[in-house]
């Protein structure tokens, strides 16, 4: 397993790690409209749940 050496601030470390992932073929999956709607509904549900506590 590869353990990257991350240096600098959070932005630089994230950018470096993203380059490593991209170089090795990692791509984020496509997000469908259905998944976006589900995420929005879940977000509203959680906000309402937290307000009730």
PQR file of N, CA, C, O and H, with PARSE charges and radii, in Angstrom:
ATOM      1  N   UNK A   1       0.848  -1.176   0.000 -0.4000 1.5000
ATOM      2  CA  UNK A   1       0.000   0.000   0.000 -0.0000 2.0000
ATOM      3  C   UNK A   1       0.891   1.235   0.000  0.5500 1.7000
ATOM      4  O   UNK A   1       1.902   1.290   0.700 -0.5500 1.4000
ATOM      5  N   UNK A   2       0.502   2.212  -0.787 -0.4000 1.5000
ATOM      6  CA  UNK A   2       1.278   3.440  -0.915 -0.0000 2.0000
ATOM      7  C   UNK A   2       0.808   4.460   0.112  0.5500 1.7000
ATOM      8  O   UNK A   2      -0.391   4.692   0.263 -0.5500 1.4000
ATOM      9  H   UNK A   2      -0.319   2.168  -1.356  0.4000 1.0000
ATOM     10  N   UNK A   3       1.743   5.058   0.805 -0.4000 1.5000
ATOM     11  CA  UNK A   3       1.446   6.121   1.764 -0.0000 2.0000
ATOM     12  C   UNK A   3       2.127   7.388   1.279  0.5500 1.7000
ATOM     13  O   UNK A   3       3.347   7.515   1.385 -0.5500 1.4000
ATOM     14  H   UNK A   3       2.717   4.870   0.683  0.4000 1.0000
ATOM     15  N   UNK A   4       1.352   8.329   0.747 -0.4000 1.5000
ATOM     16  CA  UNK A   4       1.974   9.536   0.192 -0.0000 2.0000
ATOM     17  C   UNK A   4       2.561  10.423   1.283  0.5500 1.7000
ATOM     18  O   UNK A   4       2.064  10.478   2.408 -0.5500 1.4000
ATOM     19  H   UNK A   4       0.361   8.226   0.661  0.4000 1.0000
ATOM     20  N   UNK A   5       3.620  11.105   0.919 -0.4000 1.5000
ATOM     21  CA  UNK A   5       4.208  12.087   1.826 -0.0000 2.0000
ATOM     22  C   UNK A   5       3.628  13.440   1.436  0.5500 1.7000
ATOM     23  O   UNK A   5       3.929  13.978   0.370 -0.5500 1.4000
ATOM     24  H   UNK A   5       4.024  11.061   0.006  0.4000 1.0000
ATOM     25  N   UNK A   6       2.807  13.967   2.301 -0.4000 1.5000
ATOM     26  CA  UNK A   6       2.121  15.222   2.007 -0.0000 2.0000
ATOM     27  C   UNK A   6       2.809  16.355   2.749  0.5500 1.7000
ATOM     28  O   UNK A   6       2.997  16.306   3.965 -0.5500 1.4000
ATOM     29  H   UNK A   6       2.563  13.530   3.167  0.4000 1.0000
ATOM     30  N   UNK A   7       3.180  17.378   1.987 -0.4000 1.5000
ATOM     31  CA  UNK A   7       3.879  18.521   2.568 -0.0000 2.0000
ATOM     32  C   UNK A   7       3.094  19.792   2.281  0.5500 1.7000
ATOM     33  O   UNK A   7       2.225  19.820   1.408 -0.5500 1.4000
ATOM     34  H   UNK A   7       3.028  17.418   0.999  0.4000 1.0000
ATOM     35  N   UNK A   8       3.412  20.843   3.027 -0.4000 1.5000
ATOM     36  CA  UNK A   8       2.794  22.140   2.789 -0.0000 2.0000
ATOM     37  C   UNK A   8       1.452  22.269   3.480  0.5500 1.7000
ATOM     38  O   UNK A   8       1.097  21.484   4.361 -0.5500 1.4000
ATOM     39  H   UNK A   8       4.117  20.821   3.735  0.4000 1.0000
ATOM     40  N   UNK A   9       0.715  23.288   3.050 -0.4000 1.5000
ATOM     41  CA  UNK A   9      -0.596  23.529   3.654 -0.0000 2.0000
ATOM     42  C   UNK A   9      -1.620  22.537   3.105  0.5500 1.7000
ATOM     43  O   UNK A   9      -1.287  21.691   2.275 -0.5500 1.4000
ATOM     44  H   UNK A   9       1.003  23.925   2.335  0.4000 1.0000
ATOM     45  N   UNK A  10      -2.845  22.640   3.563 -0.4000 1.5000
ATOM     46  CA  UNK A  10      -3.884  21.677   3.181 -0.0000 2.0000
ATOM     47  C   UNK A  10      -4.142  21.702   1.677  0.5500 1.7000
ATOM     48  O   UNK A  10      -4.355  20.653   1.069 -0.5500 1.4000
ATOM     49  H   UNK A  10      -3.115  23.327   4.238  0.4000 1.0000
ATOM     50  N   UNK A  11      -4.124  22.886   1.075 -0.4000 1.5000
ATOM     51  CA  UNK A  11      -4.366  22.997  -0.370 -0.0000 2.0000
ATOM     52  C   UNK A  11      -3.285  22.276  -1.168  0.5500 1.7000
ATOM     53  O   UNK A  11      -3.589  21.494  -2.069 -0.5500 1.4000
ATOM     54  H   UNK A  11      -3.951  23.738   1.569  0.4000 1.0000
ATOM     55  N   UNK A  12      -2.032  22.539  -0.837 -0.4000 1.5000
ATOM     56  CA  UNK A  12      -0.918  21.911  -1.552 -0.0000 2.0000
ATOM     57  C   UNK A  12      -0.913  20.397  -1.366  0.5500 1.7000
ATOM     58  O   UNK A  12      -0.662  19.658  -2.318 -0.5500 1.4000
ATOM     59  H   UNK A  12      -1.785  23.174  -0.105  0.4000 1.0000
ATOM     60  N   UNK A  13      -1.185  19.932  -0.158 -0.4000 1.5000
ATOM     61  CA  UNK A  13      -1.221  18.495   0.116 -0.0000 2.0000
ATOM     62  C   UNK A  13      -2.350  17.833  -0.677  0.5500 1.7000
ATOM     63  O   UNK A  13      -2.160  16.761  -1.253 -0.5500 1.4000
ATOM     64  H   UNK A  13      -1.389  20.533   0.616  0.4000 1.0000
ATOM     65  N   UNK A  14      -3.514  18.464  -0.707 -0.4000 1.5000
ATOM     66  CA  UNK A  14      -4.645  17.927  -1.453 -0.0000 2.0000
ATOM     67  C   UNK A  14      -4.380  17.892  -2.944  0.5500 1.7000
ATOM     68  O   UNK A  14      -4.738  16.933  -3.628 -0.5500 1.4000
ATOM     69  H   UNK A  14      -3.668  19.334  -0.239  0.4000 1.0000
ATOM     70  N   UNK A  15      -3.750  18.945  -3.444 -0.4000 1.5000
ATOM     71  CA  UNK A  15      -3.429  19.005  -4.865 -0.0000 2.0000
ATOM     72  C   UNK A  15      -2.433  17.907  -5.237  0.5500 1.7000
ATOM     73  O   UNK A  15      -2.567  17.267  -6.280 -0.5500 1.4000
ATOM     74  H   UNK A  15      -3.459  19.724  -2.889  0.4000 1.0000
ATOM     75  N   UNK A  16      -1.455  17.698  -4.397 -0.4000 1.5000
ATOM     76  CA  UNK A  16      -0.463  16.656  -4.639 -0.0000 2.0000
ATOM     77  C   UNK A  16      -1.118  15.270  -4.620  0.5500 1.7000
ATOM     78  O   UNK A  16      -0.840  14.436  -5.481 -0.5500 1.4000
ATOM     79  H   UNK A  16      -1.346  18.218  -3.550  0.4000 1.0000
ATOM     80  N   UNK A  17      -1.972  15.036  -3.651 -0.4000 1.5000
ATOM     81  CA  UNK A  17      -2.647  13.737  -3.546 -0.0000 2.0000
ATOM     82  C   UNK A  17      -3.569  13.510  -4.740  0.5500 1.7000
ATOM     83  O   UNK A  17      -3.658  12.394  -5.251 -0.5500 1.4000
ATOM     84  H   UNK A  17      -2.198  15.714  -2.952  0.4000 1.0000
ATOM     85  N   UNK A  18      -4.253  14.558  -5.184 -0.4000 1.5000
ATOM     86  CA  UNK A  18      -5.135  14.451  -6.350 -0.0000 2.0000
ATOM     87  C   UNK A  18      -4.329  14.097  -7.598  0.5500 1.7000
ATOM     88  O   UNK A  18      -4.785  13.300  -8.419 -0.5500 1.4000
ATOM     89  H   UNK A  18      -4.180  15.464  -4.769  0.4000 1.0000
ATOM     90  N   UNK A  19      -3.141  14.676  -7.753 -0.4000 1.5000
ATOM     91  CA  UNK A  19      -2.286  14.348  -8.896 -0.0000 2.0000
ATOM     92  C   UNK A  19      -1.901  12.875  -8.883  0.5500 1.7000
ATOM     93  O   UNK A  19      -1.891  12.216  -9.922 -0.5500 1.4000
ATOM     94  H   UNK A  19      -2.771  15.323  -7.087  0.4000 1.0000
ATOM     95  N   UNK A  20      -1.583  12.367  -7.698 -0.4000 1.5000
ATOM     96  CA  UNK A  20      -1.212  10.960  -7.569 -0.0000 2.0000
ATOM     97  C   UNK A  20      -2.391  10.071  -7.958  0.5500 1.7000
ATOM     98  O   UNK A  20      -2.223   9.103  -8.701 -0.5500 1.4000
ATOM     99  H   UNK A  20      -1.591  12.902  -6.853  0.4000 1.0000
ATOM    100  N   UNK A  21      -3.579  10.396  -7.460 -0.4000 1.5000
ATOM    101  CA  UNK A  21      -4.770   9.605  -7.789 -0.0000 2.0000
ATOM    102  C   UNK A  21      -5.058   9.642  -9.285  0.5500 1.7000
ATOM    103  O   UNK A  21      -5.325   8.608  -9.896 -0.5500 1.4000
ATOM    104  H   UNK A  21      -3.716  11.182  -6.857  0.4000 1.0000
ATOM    105  N   UNK A  22      -5.003  10.833  -9.871 -0.4000 1.5000
ATOM    106  CA  UNK A  22      -5.299  10.989 -11.297 -0.0000 2.0000
ATOM    107  C   UNK A  22      -4.299  10.207 -12.147  0.5500 1.7000
ATOM    108  O   UNK A  22      -4.673   9.554 -13.121 -0.5500 1.4000
ATOM    109  H   UNK A  22      -4.786  11.673  -9.374  0.4000 1.0000
ATOM    110  N   UNK A  23      -3.026  10.282 -11.767 -0.4000 1.5000
ATOM    111  CA  UNK A  23      -1.979   9.581 -12.504 -0.0000 2.0000
ATOM    112  C   UNK A  23      -2.210   8.068 -12.504  0.5500 1.7000
ATOM    113  O   UNK A  23      -1.853   7.379 -13.459 -0.5500 1.4000
ATOM    114  H   UNK A  23      -2.722  10.813 -10.976  0.4000 1.0000
ATOM    115  N   UNK A  24      -2.807   7.562 -11.430 -0.4000 1.5000
ATOM    116  CA  UNK A  24      -3.048   6.129 -11.301 -0.0000 2.0000
ATOM    117  C   UNK A  24      -4.439   5.705 -11.769  0.5500 1.7000
ATOM    118  O   UNK A  24      -4.871   4.584 -11.503 -0.5500 1.4000
ATOM    119  H   UNK A  24      -3.097   8.121 -10.654  0.4000 1.0000
ATOM    120  N   UNK A  25      -5.138   6.600 -12.465 -0.4000 1.5000
ATOM    121  CA  UNK A  25      -6.392   6.228 -13.101 -0.0000 2.0000
ATOM    122  C   UNK A  25      -7.655   6.449 -12.297  0.5500 1.7000
ATOM    123  O   UNK A  25      -8.732   6.047 -12.738 -0.5500 1.4000
ATOM    124  H   UNK A  25      -4.787   7.511 -12.681  0.4000 1.0000
ATOM    125  N   UNK A  26      -7.565   7.075 -11.129 -0.4000 1.5000
ATOM    126  CA  UNK A  26      -8.781   7.307 -10.341 -0.0000 2.0000
ATOM    127  C   UNK A  26      -9.582   8.440 -10.957  0.5500 1.7000
ATOM    128  O   UNK A  26      -9.047   9.511 -11.240 -0.5500 1.4000
ATOM    129  H   UNK A  26      -6.690   7.401 -10.770  0.4000 1.0000
ATOM    130  N   UNK A  27     -10.868   8.196 -11.161 -0.4000 1.5000
ATOM    131  CA  UNK A  27     -11.797   9.227 -11.637 -0.0000 2.0000
ATOM    132  C   UNK A  27     -13.048   9.145 -10.779  0.5500 1.7000
ATOM    133  O   UNK A  27     -13.499   8.053 -10.432 -0.5500 1.4000
ATOM    134  H   UNK A  27     -11.304   7.325 -10.930  0.4000 1.0000
ATOM    135  N   UNK A  28     -13.607  10.294 -10.439 -0.4000 1.5000
ATOM    136  CA  UNK A  28     -14.847  10.298  -9.681 -0.0000 2.0000
ATOM    137  C   UNK A  28     -15.975   9.796 -10.569  0.5500 1.7000
ATOM    138  O   UNK A  28     -16.014  10.118 -11.756 -0.5500 1.4000
ATOM    139  H   UNK A  28     -13.240  11.181 -10.721  0.4000 1.0000
ATOM    140  N   UNK A  29     -16.893   9.012 -10.014 -0.4000 1.5000
ATOM    141  CA  UNK A  29     -18.019   8.531 -10.820 -0.0000 2.0000
ATOM    142  C   UNK A  29     -18.961   9.682 -11.166  0.5500 1.7000
ATOM    143  O   UNK A  29     -19.018  10.693 -10.466 -0.5500 1.4000
ATOM    144  H   UNK A  29     -16.862   8.749  -9.050  0.4000 1.0000
ATOM    145  N   UNK A  30     -19.689   9.506 -12.250 -0.4000 1.5000
ATOM    146  CA  UNK A  30     -20.666  10.519 -12.662 -0.0000 2.0000
ATOM    147  C   UNK A  30     -21.809  10.554 -11.649  0.5500 1.7000
ATOM    148  O   UNK A  30     -22.237   9.515 -11.146 -0.5500 1.4000
ATOM    149  H   UNK A  30     -19.643   8.684 -12.819  0.4000 1.0000
ATOM    150  N   UNK A  31     -22.292  11.746 -11.361 -0.4000 1.5000
ATOM    151  CA  UNK A  31     -23.397  11.913 -10.422 -0.0000 2.0000
ATOM    152  C   UNK A  31     -24.659  12.174 -11.232  0.5500 1.7000
ATOM    153  O   UNK A  31     -24.748  13.150 -11.977 -0.5500 1.4000
ATOM    154  H   UNK A  31     -21.944  12.590 -11.769  0.4000 1.0000
ATOM    155  N   UNK A  32     -25.625  11.289 -11.072 -0.4000 1.5000
ATOM    156  CA  UNK A  32     -26.877  11.420 -11.827 -0.0000 2.0000
ATOM    157  C   UNK A  32     -27.794  12.436 -11.142  0.5500 1.7000
ATOM    158  O   UNK A  32     -27.603  12.796  -9.981 -0.5500 1.4000
ATOM    159  H   UNK A  32     -25.553  10.497 -10.467  0.4000 1.0000
ATOM    160  N   UNK A  33     -28.776  12.875 -11.890 -0.4000 1.5000
ATOM    161  CA  UNK A  33     -29.776  13.808 -11.345 -0.0000 2.0000
ATOM    162  C   UNK A  33     -30.515  13.173 -10.170  0.5500 1.7000
ATOM    163  O   UNK A  33     -30.846  13.853  -9.199 -0.5500 1.4000
ATOM    164  H   UNK A  33     -28.931  12.582 -12.834  0.4000 1.0000
ATOM    165  N   UNK A  34     -30.771  11.870 -10.262 -0.4000 1.5000
ATOM    166  CA  UNK A  34     -31.456  11.149  -9.188 -0.0000 2.0000
ATOM    167  C   UNK A  34     -30.644  11.206  -7.882  0.5500 1.7000
ATOM    168  O   UNK A  34     -31.203  11.421  -6.807 -0.5500 1.4000
ATOM    169  H   UNK A  34     -30.502  11.318 -11.051  0.4000 1.0000
ATOM    170  N   UNK A  35     -29.347  11.014  -7.988 -0.4000 1.5000
ATOM    171  CA  UNK A  35     -28.488  11.056  -6.801 -0.0000 2.0000
ATOM    172  C   UNK A  35     -28.429  12.465  -6.210  0.5500 1.7000
ATOM    173  O   UNK A  35     -28.401  12.627  -4.990 -0.5500 1.4000
ATOM    174  H   UNK A  35     -28.893  10.840  -8.862  0.4000 1.0000
ATOM    175  N   UNK A  36     -28.409  13.474  -7.067 -0.4000 1.5000
ATOM    176  CA  UNK A  36     -28.412  14.855  -6.575 -0.0000 2.0000
ATOM    177  C   UNK A  36     -29.692  15.170  -5.813  0.5500 1.7000
ATOM    178  O   UNK A  36     -29.646  15.788  -4.749 -0.5500 1.4000
ATOM    179  H   UNK A  36     -28.432  13.343  -8.058  0.4000 1.0000
ATOM    180  N   UNK A  37     -30.832  14.750  -6.350 -0.4000 1.5000
ATOM    181  CA  UNK A  37     -32.118  14.976  -5.680 -0.0000 2.0000
ATOM    182  C   UNK A  37     -32.173  14.250  -4.343  0.5500 1.7000
ATOM    183  O   UNK A  37     -32.671  14.794  -3.358 -0.5500 1.4000
ATOM    184  H   UNK A  37     -30.869  14.248  -7.214  0.4000 1.0000
ATOM    185  N   UNK A  38     -31.660  13.013  -4.308 -0.4000 1.5000
ATOM    186  CA  UNK A  38     -31.636  12.255  -3.068 -0.0000 2.0000
ATOM    187  C   UNK A  38     -30.770  12.963  -2.023  0.5500 1.7000
ATOM    188  O   UNK A  38     -31.154  13.064  -0.858 -0.5500 1.4000
ATOM    189  H   UNK A  38     -31.255  12.571  -5.108  0.4000 1.0000
ATOM    190  N   UNK A  39     -29.614  13.448  -2.438 -0.4000 1.5000
ATOM    191  CA  UNK A  39     -28.721  14.159  -1.519 -0.0000 2.0000
ATOM    192  C   UNK A  39     -29.352  15.425  -0.964  0.5500 1.7000
ATOM    193  O   UNK A  39     -29.207  15.724   0.221 -0.5500 1.4000
ATOM    194  H   UNK A  39     -29.301  13.366  -3.385  0.4000 1.0000
ATOM    195  N   UNK A  40     -30.048  16.167  -1.809 -0.4000 1.5000
ATOM    196  CA  UNK A  40     -30.723  17.381  -1.350 -0.0000 2.0000
ATOM    197  C   UNK A  40     -31.817  17.044  -0.343  0.5500 1.7000
ATOM    198  O   UNK A  40     -31.963  17.723   0.673 -0.5500 1.4000
ATOM    199  H   UNK A  40     -30.166  15.924  -2.772  0.4000 1.0000
ATOM    200  N   UNK A  41     -32.585  15.995  -0.626 -0.4000 1.5000
ATOM    201  CA  UNK A  41     -33.660  15.588   0.286 -0.0000 2.0000
ATOM    202  C   UNK A  41     -33.073  15.111   1.620  0.5500 1.7000
ATOM    203  O   UNK A  41     -33.613  15.420   2.682 -0.5500 1.4000
ATOM    204  H   UNK A  41     -32.467  15.443  -1.451  0.4000 1.0000
ATOM    205  N   UNK A  42     -31.985  14.369   1.566 -0.4000 1.5000
ATOM    206  CA  UNK A  42     -31.348  13.894   2.794 -0.0000 2.0000
ATOM    207  C   UNK A  42     -30.809  15.062   3.603  0.5500 1.7000
ATOM    208  O   UNK A  42     -30.889  15.061   4.831 -0.5500 1.4000
ATOM    209  H   UNK A  42     -31.546  14.117   0.703  0.4000 1.0000
ATOM    210  N   UNK A  43     -30.264  16.052   2.920 -0.4000 1.5000
ATOM    211  CA  UNK A  43     -29.736  17.229   3.599 -0.0000 2.0000
ATOM    212  C   UNK A  43     -30.848  17.961   4.359  0.5500 1.7000
ATOM    213  O   UNK A  43     -30.671  18.335   5.519 -0.5500 1.4000
ATOM    214  H   UNK A  43     -30.199  16.052   1.922  0.4000 1.0000
ATOM    215  N   UNK A  44     -31.978  18.160   3.707 -0.4000 1.5000
ATOM    216  CA  UNK A  44     -33.110  18.826   4.363 -0.0000 2.0000
ATOM    217  C   UNK A  44     -33.609  18.008   5.548  0.5500 1.7000
ATOM    218  O   UNK A  44     -33.940  18.564   6.595 -0.5500 1.4000
ATOM    219  H   UNK A  44     -32.122  17.856   2.765  0.4000 1.0000
ATOM    220  N   UNK A  45     -33.663  16.696   5.384 -0.4000 1.5000
ATOM    221  CA  UNK A  45     -34.094  15.816   6.465 -0.0000 2.0000
ATOM    222  C   UNK A  45     -33.163  15.952   7.676  0.5500 1.7000
ATOM    223  O   UNK A  45     -33.628  16.050   8.811 -0.5500 1.4000
ATOM    224  H   UNK A  45     -33.394  16.245   4.533  0.4000 1.0000
ATOM    225  N   UNK A  46     -31.871  15.956   7.433 -0.4000 1.5000
ATOM    226  CA  UNK A  46     -30.912  16.049   8.542 -0.0000 2.0000
ATOM    227  C   UNK A  46     -30.957  17.403   9.230  0.5500 1.7000
ATOM    228  O   UNK A  46     -30.829  17.485  10.452 -0.5500 1.4000
ATOM    229  H   UNK A  46     -31.493  15.875   6.511  0.4000 1.0000
ATOM    230  N   UNK A  47     -31.137  18.457   8.461 -0.4000 1.5000
ATOM    231  CA  UNK A  47     -31.246  19.795   9.062 -0.0000 2.0000
ATOM    232  C   UNK A  47     -32.458  19.847   9.982  0.5500 1.7000
ATOM    233  O   UNK A  47     -32.371  20.365  11.095 -0.5500 1.4000
ATOM    234  H   UNK A  47     -31.241  18.391   7.469  0.4000 1.0000
ATOM    235  N   UNK A  48     -33.585  19.317   9.527 -0.4000 1.5000
ATOM    236  CA  UNK A  48     -34.787  19.306  10.351 -0.0000 2.0000
ATOM    237  C   UNK A  48     -34.619  18.420  11.578  0.5500 1.7000
ATOM    238  O   UNK A  48     -35.111  18.753  12.656 -0.5500 1.4000
ATOM    239  H   UNK A  48     -33.656  18.896   8.622  0.4000 1.0000
ATOM    240  N   UNK A  49     -33.938  17.311  11.424 -0.4000 1.5000
ATOM    241  CA  UNK A  49     -33.693  16.410  12.538 -0.0000 2.0000
ATOM    242  C   UNK A  49     -32.833  17.089  13.611  0.5500 1.7000
ATOM    243  O   UNK A  49     -33.115  16.974  14.804 -0.5500 1.4000
ATOM    244  H   UNK A  49     -33.539  17.040  10.548  0.4000 1.0000
ATOM    245  N   UNK A  50     -31.802  17.785  13.186 -0.4000 1.5000
ATOM    246  CA  UNK A  50     -30.912  18.480  14.133 -0.0000 2.0000
ATOM    247  C   UNK A  50     -31.663  19.589  14.865  0.5500 1.7000
ATOM    248  O   UNK A  50     -31.445  19.808  16.056 -0.5500 1.4000
ATOM    249  H   UNK A  50     -31.573  17.879  12.217  0.4000 1.0000
ATOM    250  N   UNK A  51     -32.548  20.290  14.151 -0.4000 1.5000
ATOM    251  CA  UNK A  51     -33.319  21.365  14.790 -0.0000 2.0000
ATOM    252  C   UNK A  51     -34.249  20.825  15.878  0.5500 1.7000
ATOM    253  O   UNK A  51     -34.533  21.512  16.860 -0.5500 1.4000
ATOM    254  H   UNK A  51     -32.725  20.112  13.183  0.4000 1.0000
ATOM    255  N   UNK A  52     -34.722  19.583  15.694 -0.4000 1.5000
ATOM    256  CA  UNK A  52     -35.635  19.001  16.679 -0.0000 2.0000
ATOM    257  C   UNK A  52     -34.896  18.592  17.961  0.5500 1.7000
ATOM    258  O   UNK A  52     -35.521  18.471  19.014 -0.5500 1.4000
ATOM    259  H   UNK A  52     -34.491  19.025  14.897  0.4000 1.0000
ATOM    260  N   UNK A  53     -33.599  18.382  17.887 -0.4000 1.5000
ATOM    261  CA  UNK A  53     -32.857  17.933  19.069 -0.0000 2.0000
ATOM    262  C   UNK A  53     -32.639  19.032  20.037  0.5500 1.7000
ATOM    263  O   UNK A  53     -32.030  18.819  21.085 -0.5500 1.4000
ATOM    264  H   UNK A  53     -33.091  18.481  17.032  0.4000 1.0000
TER
END
